[in-house]
Amino acid sequence: MKKLLALAVVAGGVFFLIKRNRDAKAEADLWREATAPTERPTNGVSPNGSAPAKAGSDAASKN
């Protein structure tokens, strides 16, 4: 009976480690996908969603 219980504990530990590693890989893949740079042009919009200010020719002379 003790051997069967020990086997169940070991099997549960192995299952827990496999699940934890699989979840960590899925999280890392999701993070990598979310933070990857886009390859398509953003048409003047910065990656964070805000539009950059347009600088005219007189704006540089005021600085």
Secondary structure, DSSP 4 states (H G I P E B T S, - for coil): -HHHHHHHHHHHHHHHHHHHHHHHHHHHHHHHHHHSPPSS--TT--TTSPPPPPP-HHHHHH-
